[in-house]
Amino acid sequence: MTRVPVPPQMLRWVCERAGYDVAHLAERIPQLPAWIRRERQPTMNQLEKLAKVTHTPLGYLFLPNPPDERLPVPDYRTVASAALGRPSPNLLDTLYAMLRRQEWMRESLVENDVEPLAFVASARLTDEPNAVGREMRRTLGLDGGWAAGVRTWQDAVSEMRRAIEQIGVMALINGVVGNNTHRRLSVEEFRGFALTDPYAPLIFVNGADAKSAQMFTLAHELAHIWLGTEGVSGFEALFPGGSDVEDWCNRAAAELLAPARELRGRWREVRREASPFQELARTFKVSPIVAARRALDLNLVDRSTFFDFYKGYVNREHKGATKSSGGDFYNNQNTRVGELFGVQVLRAALEGRIGFKEAYDLTGLRGGTFQKYAKRLGVDLP
């Protein structure tokens, strides 16, 4: 049996990269401590198991020293509680999967002579973000008061996502890596990201976040598309920590979701209520924190009022946090795959431009599951 020498520093790094300590990982791979102590050497099969358990590319284990893993796009994260050092395997795998999806979509659209989208990178940091927020709203076709007429936050998020996809932006929401429910994405690490492209722009929202928070992230990442600045986002209290880009995107997103004129009118009705920010949140289908920050920006409340509310709300939210249910698998695919991308892949498979194996790889679905999803999208496969 052939054994493979692996430097102990690489074995320790693999554990750290995956967020495990050696003792925890040794419960699944008992030989690991002996490998680190150089008392034994692993077989190739054992290394493959280690790579799978830690979500590490197998080739990394043969390097003399750990690689410097960096995000493939700019990093705008400003979540105060996160250690924003090395990105996790879950974030990296999600980013690279979305980059592959975007590259395929771009090539497909260009081959079919589709025109580039005029709104991508149409704004500048010197533009007034409120004006751009109103332009985004008009482009999406969202009438004044639309959110108040939607029953739930989930319905509002679905409506917003559909509107974004209808203008040609892939909008994905997922709380796990692909369909692997054992690999949950961390809200503490990131809220979402935007990948800009004139043909195939893409927005990804961390579905592990609250529905009301997902709403703001959708709008925030769409503002990134308008600005033409791709990157990973994370924000706390909607104060971006000195980032001009994030501040601009926050302001444009806030105007898109809660237009100043509408919010001022609603504030006059709810300001004397026991929970005015929650009332605003229900009207505009945003989180109470977004509603409170919007009221602050419009000089309807002072900073101390905002921060008193913010601290109390966050404490209550953390204490009452619960895991959301998985939901219907095929409904989840509409947010994890996206109708815009899914239909394009299905048509390419039907027309013989790609094989079904490639279609399976692109969508993350297989066999009968792929067939059922196609039927949900109104595409009949042979």
C-alpha positions in Angstrom: 0.0 0.0 0.0 1.5 3.3 -1.1 1.7 6.0 1.5 2.1 9.7 0.8 4.2 12.1 2.9 2.4 15.3 3.7 4.0 18.1 5.7 2.5 18.5 9.2 2.0 22.2 8.7 -0.3 21.4 5.7 -2.4 19.0 7.8 -2.8 21.6 10.5 -3.6 24.3 8.0 -6.3 22.1 6.4 -8.0 21.7 9.8 -7.8 25.4 10.6 -9.0 26.3 7.1 -12.2 24.2 7.6 -12.8 25.7 11.0 -11.9 22.5 13.0 -9.3 21.7 15.6 -7.3 18.6 15.2 -9.1 16.8 18.0 -12.5 17.4 16.5 -11.4 16.2 13.0 -9.7 13.1 14.6 -13.1 11.8 15.5 -13.7 11.2 11.8 -10.1 10.6 10.8 -8.4 8.9 13.8 -5.0 8.6 12.1 -4.7 12.4 11.7 -2.8 13.1 14.9 -0.2 10.4 14.1 0.3 11.9 10.6 0.9 15.3 12.2 3.4 13.8 14.6 5.1 12.0 11.6 4.5 8.6 13.2 2.7 7.4 10.1 1.9 8.6 6.6 -1.5 8.6 5.0 -2.6 6.6 2.0 -4.0 8.3 -1.1 -7.5 7.1 -0.1 -7.1 8.6 3.3 -6.0 11.9 1.9 -9.0 12.0 -0.4 -11.2 11.4 2.6 -9.4 14.3 4.5 -9.9 16.6 1.5 -13.6 15.7 1.2 -14.3 16.2 4.9 -12.5 19.5 5.0 -13.8 20.7 1.6 -10.2 21.2 0.5 -8.9 20.8 -3.1 -6.8 17.6 -3.0 -3.9 19.2 -4.7 -3.4 21.6 -1.8 -2.3 18.7 0.3 0.8 18.2 -1.8 2.0 21.8 -1.5 5.1 22.5 0.7 3.3 25.4 2.4 -0.2 26.7 2.7 -1.4 28.8 -0.2 -2.5 32.4 0.3 -6.2 32.1 -0.4 -7.9 35.3 -1.3 -11.3 36.3 -2.5 -11.5 36.4 -6.3 -13.4 39.7 -6.1 -13.0 42.9 -3.9 -13.9 42.6 -0.2 -16.3 45.2 1.1 -17.3 43.3 4.3 -17.6 45.4 7.4 -19.4 43.1 9.9 -17.8 44.1 13.2 -18.1 40.7 14.8 -16.5 38.7 12.0 -12.8 37.9 11.8 -12.4 39.0 8.2 -9.2 37.1 7.5 -9.0 34.0 5.4 -12.3 33.3 3.6 -14.0 30.1 4.6 -14.2 27.1 2.2 -18.0 27.7 2.0 -17.7 31.2 0.8 -15.0 30.4 -1.6 -16.8 27.4 -3.1 -20.0 29.5 -3.5 -18.1 32.3 -5.1 -16.3 30.1 -7.6 -19.5 28.2 -8.5 -21.3 31.6 -9.2 -18.3 32.8 -11.3 -18.5 29.6 -13.4 -22.2 30.1 -13.8 -21.7 33.7 -14.8 -19.0 32.8 -17.4 -21.3 30.2 -19.0 -24.3 32.5 -19.1 -22.2 35.3 -20.7 -20.9 33.0 -23.4 -24.4 31.7 -24.1 -25.9 35.2 -24.4 -23.1 36.6 -26.5 -23.4 33.6 -28.9 -27.1 34.4 -29.3 -26.3 38.1 -30.1 -28.0 39.4 -27.0 -27.4 43.1 -26.4 -25.5 44.2 -23.2 -27.5 45.6 -20.4 -27.4 49.4 -20.4 -27.8 49.9 -16.7 -24.7 47.9 -15.7 -22.0 50.3 -14.5 -24.2 53.2 -15.6 -23.8 55.1 -12.3 -20.8 56.7 -10.7 -19.9 57.4 -7.1 -20.3 61.1 -7.8 -24.0 60.5 -8.7 -26.6 61.2 -6.1 -27.5 57.7 -4.7 -31.1 58.7 -4.0 -31.6 59.6 -7.6 -30.1 56.3 -8.7 -32.3 54.4 -6.2 -35.3 56.0 -7.8 -34.0 55.0 -11.3 -33.5 51.4 -10.1 -37.1 51.4 -8.9 -38.4 52.6 -12.2 -36.3 50.1 -14.1 -37.7 47.3 -11.9 -41.2 48.5 -12.6 -42.0 48.7 -8.8 -44.8 51.1 -8.3 -45.1 53.3 -5.2 -46.5 51.4 -2.2 -45.9 48.0 -3.9 -44.4 46.4 -0.7 -47.3 47.5 1.5 -49.6 45.5 -0.8 -47.5 42.3 -0.4 -48.6 40.1 2.5 -45.4 38.7 3.9 -41.7 39.4 3.9 -41.1 36.1 2.0 -43.6 37.2 -0.7 -41.8 40.6 -0.9 -38.4 39.0 -1.3 -39.8 36.7 -4.0 -41.4 39.6 -5.8 -38.2 41.7 -5.7 -36.1 38.8 -6.9 -38.4 38.2 -9.8 -38.4 41.8 -10.8 -34.5 41.8 -10.7 -34.4 38.7 -12.9 -36.9 40.1 -15.4 -34.4 43.0 -16.2 -31.6 40.4 -16.9 -29.8 40.1 -13.6 -29.4 36.6 -12.1 -30.6 36.9 -8.5 -29.8 33.9 -6.3 -30.7 33.3 -2.6 -29.1 30.3 -0.8 -28.2 29.6 2.8 -26.0 26.5 2.0 -23.3 25.6 -0.5 -25.2 24.3 -3.5 -27.8 21.8 -2.2 -25.6 20.6 0.7 -27.6 21.3 3.8 -24.6 20.3 5.9 -22.6 23.3 4.6 -24.5 26.3 5.9 -23.3 29.8 4.9 -22.5 32.2 7.7 -24.2 35.5 8.0 -21.4 36.6 10.3 -19.0 36.1 7.4 -21.0 37.7 4.6 -24.4 39.0 3.6 -24.1 38.7 -0.1 -22.1 39.6 -3.2 -22.4 41.0 -6.7 -20.6 39.9 -9.8 -20.8 42.6 -12.5 -20.9 41.9 -16.2 -22.6 43.8 -19.0 -24.3 40.6 -20.3 -24.7 38.4 -17.2 -24.6 40.3 -13.9 -25.2 38.2 -10.9 -26.4 38.9 -7.3 -26.1 36.4 -4.5 -27.8 36.8 -1.2 -27.0 34.7 1.9 -30.3 32.9 2.5 -29.3 32.1 6.1 -30.2 35.7 6.9 -33.6 36.9 8.0 -36.1 37.5 5.2 -36.3 41.2 6.0 -32.5 41.5 5.9 -32.4 39.6 2.6 -34.6 42.3 1.1 -32.1 45.0 1.9 -29.2 42.8 0.6 -30.9 42.3 -2.7 -31.3 46.0 -3.2 -27.8 46.7 -1.9 -26.2 44.2 -4.3 -28.3 45.6 -7.2 -26.8 49.0 -6.4 -23.4 47.4 -6.9 -24.5 46.3 -10.4 -25.6 49.8 -11.2 -22.3 51.1 -9.9 -20.3 48.4 -11.7 -18.3 47.5 -8.6 -18.4 43.8 -7.8 -17.5 42.4 -4.4 -18.5 40.7 -1.2 -20.6 42.6 1.2 -21.3 42.5 5.0 -22.7 45.4 6.9 -23.7 46.1 10.5 -26.1 48.9 11.6 -25.8 50.0 7.9 -22.8 52.0 8.8 -20.1 50.9 6.3 -17.0 51.8 8.3 -15.5 54.3 5.9 -16.2 52.5 2.6 -17.5 55.0 0.0 -18.8 52.3 -2.2 -20.8 50.5 0.5 -22.2 53.8 1.8 -23.3 54.8 -1.7 -24.9 51.4 -2.2 -26.7 51.5 1.1 -28.2 54.9 0.4 -29.3 53.8 -3.1 -30.8 50.6 -1.7 -32.6 52.5 1.0 -34.2 54.9 -1.5 -35.2 51.9 -3.7 -36.9 50.1 -0.9 -38.3 52.9 1.2 -38.5 56.1 -0.9 -38.1 59.3 1.2 -41.4 60.7 0.3 -43.4 57.6 1.1 -41.5 57.0 4.4 -42.0 60.6 5.6 -45.8 60.2 4.9 -46.0 56.9 6.8 -43.9 58.3 9.7 -46.5 60.9 10.4 -49.0 58.1 10.9 -46.8 55.8 13.1 -44.4 58.0 15.0 -46.6 57.9 18.2 -47.1 54.2 18.0 -45.4 51.9 20.6 -43.2 50.4 17.9 -42.9 52.9 15.1 -39.9 51.3 13.4 -41.6 47.9 13.3 -44.6 49.6 11.7 -42.4 51.1 9.0 -40.7 47.7 8.5 -44.1 46.0 7.9 -45.1 48.7 5.4 -41.9 48.6 3.3 -40.9 44.9 4.0 -37.5 45.7 5.3 -35.9 44.9 8.6 -36.7 47.2 11.5 -33.1 48.2 11.6 -33.3 49.4 8.0 -36.5 51.3 8.8 -34.8 52.9 11.8 -31.7 53.9 9.9 -33.8 55.3 7.1 -35.6 57.4 9.7 -32.3 58.6 11.0 -31.0 59.5 7.5 -34.2 61.6 6.9 -33.7 63.4 10.2 -36.9 62.0 11.6 -35.0 60.7 14.7 -31.6 61.4 16.3 -28.6 59.2 16.5 -29.2 58.2 20.1 -32.7 57.1 19.4 -31.4 55.0 16.5 -28.6 53.3 18.5 -30.8 52.7 21.5 -33.2 50.9 19.3 -30.5 49.1 17.3 -28.8 47.7 20.4 -32.0 46.5 21.9 -33.3 45.0 18.7 -30.0 43.1 18.0 -29.9 41.7 21.5 -33.5 40.4 21.2 -32.9 39.0 17.8 -29.8 37.0 18.9 -31.7 35.6 21.9 -34.7 34.6 19.8 -32.8 33.3 16.8 -34.1 30.1 15.3 -33.1 28.0 12.4 -35.5 28.3 9.4 -37.1 25.2 8.0 -35.7 23.8 4.7 -38.9 24.5 2.8 -40.0 22.8 -0.4 -37.0 21.5 -2.4 -38.2 22.5 -5.8 -39.3 25.9 -4.6 -35.8 26.3 -3.2 -34.3 25.7 -6.6 -36.0 28.8 -7.9 -33.9 30.8 -5.6 -30.8 28.6 -5.6 -30.6 28.2 -9.4 -32.8 31.0 -10.6 -35.3 30.9 -13.4 -33.3 33.2 -15.7 -30.3 30.9 -15.5 -32.2 27.6 -15.3 -34.3 28.2 -18.5 -31.1 29.2 -20.4 -29.4 26.0 -19.4 -32.4 23.9 -20.2 -32.8 25.4 -23.6 -29.1 24.8 -24.3 -29.5 21.1 -23.4 -32.6 20.7 -25.5 -31.0 22.3 -28.5 -27.9 20.1 -28.2 -25.5 23.1 -27.4 -24.5 21.4 -24.2 -24.8 17.8 -23.0 -27.1 16.9 -20.1 -24.0 16.1 -17.9 -22.9 19.7 -18.2 -26.5 20.9 -17.5 -26.4 18.8 -14.4 -23.1 20.3 -13.3 -24.2 23.9 -14.0 -27.5 23.6 -12.0 -26.3 21.2 -9.3 -29.3 18.9 -10.1 -29.2 15.3 -11.3 -31.4 12.9 -13.2 -35.0 12.8 -12.1 -34.5 15.9 -9.9 -33.4 17.8 -13.0 -36.4 16.6 -14.9 -38.8 17.7 -12.2 -37.2 21.1 -11.9 -37.5 21.6 -15.7 -41.2 20.7 -15.5 -41.6 23.4 -12.8 -40.1 25.9 -15.2 -42.5 24.8 -17.9 -39.8 23.1 -20.0 -40.6 19.5 -21.2 -37.5 17.4 -21.6 -37.4 14.3 -23.8 
